[in-house]
């Protein structure tokens, strides 16, 4: 499998670079990293070592952009992820595997004019982020239609979340009823010579019968919307940012008269200031929880797919994002209030040091979440530029675990993580 893939890729590259008949403008780039890290105590229970590990993993990405003409281009990205020593996914002897190489992106960009208005269409497998990832930061199949003006950019986003017609005749109703779609409108406005940016948006998750897609929650008719805005004010010496999100709508339960009503929100505020070689940064965010799981009002903020907001190293995924400590929502923030204060220092042109202190707790307790405080975490990081392109990151993190992390364990334990990462990226752009 690996030899066939490499041979095919080599043939494509030869065709691109050496056959005049196929001559088009061509751009390319890539990214590579290798990480080595140790995690200990992530269960919060000294008697449970199931999440303790030391491992080395790697990721590589290659992308190509073929400029077909002035209006049209085609971009592809391939990616591999491998754990050293994982024989099933390319990390064992002979480095053979079948599942660790994949197409990550493949999309077309097309520029056109409609009614004297410049429009841009991106269609295919692509990435998108909104609300700093607190709502969505992931890849999807679909399209983004956008118009960029002098002071504002408007986007329509369609994500095909689930295609019902791929299923068999298990259901009596029209299989199209099983489709799940995520639709969005997003507008970014720039003020004060682009120093102030305001992004307002509404997203709508809809399905006539989402039971196949939402198998864990058993929702049938889904009609959920997200209304929000984020703001960023850039100063000469730093920036201030904020996010507000509200989740509303409803979701029916399969074969039941029960209908859940969504009433949840997120609020976040952060910023940074540069004082010469010293930088100060901090943030605080609140994602609502649900204090009563027995009623039909869902007040815990919830995004079924695509939410990804990295924050602290141990509780919030961070650089070594294999997992988060017990009790934490990780990057899919919900039922949590957290804040941090950090400082960085530029030792030299090539070396900088950063320290952060985080404190996090659940926003609400219920029958499943009986304790509030997750703990206080200290993160230390060093960034070193080995040469013009090769970067080294060294991280050490320690969580003073509280009751919501240890959950009454007889041998309650703190959590720590240490590791390093080598990486480089390149691009012809």
Secondary structure, 3 states (H helix, E strand, C coil): CHHHHHHHHHHHHHHHHHCHHHCCEEEEEEEEEEEEEEEECCCCECCCCCCCEEEEEEEEEEEEEEECCCCEEEEEEEEEEEECCCCCECCCHHHCECCCEEEEEEEEEEEEEECCEEEEEEEEEEEEEEHHHCCEEEEEEEEEEEEECCCEEEEEEEEEEECHHHCCCCCCCCHHHHCEEEEEEEEEEEECCCCEEEEEEEEEEEECCCCCCCCCCCEEEEEEEEEEEEEEEEECCEEEEEEEEEEEEEEEECCCCCEEEECEEEEEEEEEEEECCEEEEEEEEEECCCCCCCCCEECCCCCCCCCCCCCCCCCCCCCCCCCCCCCCCCCCCCCEEEEEEEEEEECCCCEEEEEEEEEEECCCCCCCCCCCEEEEEEEEEEEEECCCCCEEEEEEEEEEECHHHHCCCCCECCEEEEEEEEEEEEECC
